[in-house]
């Protein structure tokens, strides 16, 4: 019986980690970048970041600072499209990261 409780706790822990990971990666950076036919390399060069930084932002492993967020919005809005920080990182995504 004791082993069953340990297994149950472990399964709950894994499910919790998956939910937290999904919430932290909910951003639109990759979708918006691809809709502009941009590569990670071209976006990185445009804003003075590395390709790996762009990958980390897209996956949610890292959060850009506010200055970088403004640069991302400007780079993704070059073709007359208005792109805001909220378009890239919706509020629910930012709130989940702050928790």
C-alpha positions in Angstrom: 0.0 0.0 0.0 2.8 2.4 0.9 4.4 1.9 -2.6 1.1 2.8 -4.2 1.1 6.2 -2.4 4.7 6.8 -3.5 3.7 6.0 -7.1 0.6 8.2 -6.9 2.7 11.1 -5.6 5.3 10.6 -8.3 2.6 10.6 -11.1 1.1 13.8 -9.7 4.5 15.4 -9.6 5.2 14.5 -13.2 1.8 15.8 -14.3 2.5 19.1 -12.4 5.8 19.5 -14.1 4.2 19.0 -17.5 1.5 21.6 -16.8 4.1 24.1 -15.6 6.2 23.5 -18.7 3.3 23.9 -21.1 2.2 27.1 -19.4 5.7 28.6 -19.5 6.1 27.9 -23.2 2.8 29.5 -24.3 4.1 32.3 -26.5 3.6 33.2 -30.1 7.2 34.0 -31.0 7.8 31.0 -33.3 4.4 31.3 -35.0 4.9 35.1 -35.6 8.5 34.6 -36.8 7.4 31.9 -39.3 4.5 33.9 -40.5 7.0 36.6 -41.5 9.1 33.9 -43.2 12.0 34.7 -40.9 14.5 32.2 -39.6 15.8 32.2 -36.1 19.1 33.4 -37.6 17.6 36.4 -39.4 15.5 37.4 -36.3 18.6 37.0 -34.1 20.7 39.2 -36.4 17.9 41.8 -36.7 17.7 42.3 -32.9 21.4 41.6 -32.0 20.8 38.3 -30.2 22.1 34.8 -30.8 20.2 32.0 -32.5 20.2 30.1 -29.3 18.6 33.0 -27.5 15.8 33.0 -30.0 15.4 29.3 -29.5 15.3 29.7 -25.7 12.7 32.5 -26.0 10.5 30.4 -28.3 10.7 27.3 -26.1 10.1 29.3 -22.8 13.4 28.3 -21.3 14.3 32.0 -21.0 12.3 35.2 -20.9 13.6 38.2 -22.7 14.0 41.5 -20.9 11.6 44.4 -21.8 14.1 46.0 -24.2 14.5 42.7 -26.1 10.7 42.3 -26.2 10.4 45.8 -27.9 13.0 44.8 -30.4 11.2 41.5 -31.1 7.9 43.4 -31.7 9.6 45.9 -34.0 11.4 43.2 -36.0 8.2 41.1 -36.4 6.2 44.2 -37.4 8.4 45.4 -40.2 6.0 44.7 -43.0 3.5 47.2 -41.8 2.0 44.7 -39.4 1.4 46.0 -35.9 2.9 43.5 -33.5 2.8 44.2 -29.7 4.6 42.5 -26.8 1.2 41.1 -25.8 0.9 39.5 -29.3 4.2 37.7 -28.8 3.9 36.9 -25.1 0.2 36.8 -24.1 -0.7 37.9 -20.5 -1.6 34.4 -19.4 1.9 33.3 -20.4 3.6 36.1 -18.6 1.4 35.5 -15.5 2.3 31.8 -15.4 6.0 32.7 -15.5 5.6 35.1 -12.6 3.9 32.6 -10.4 
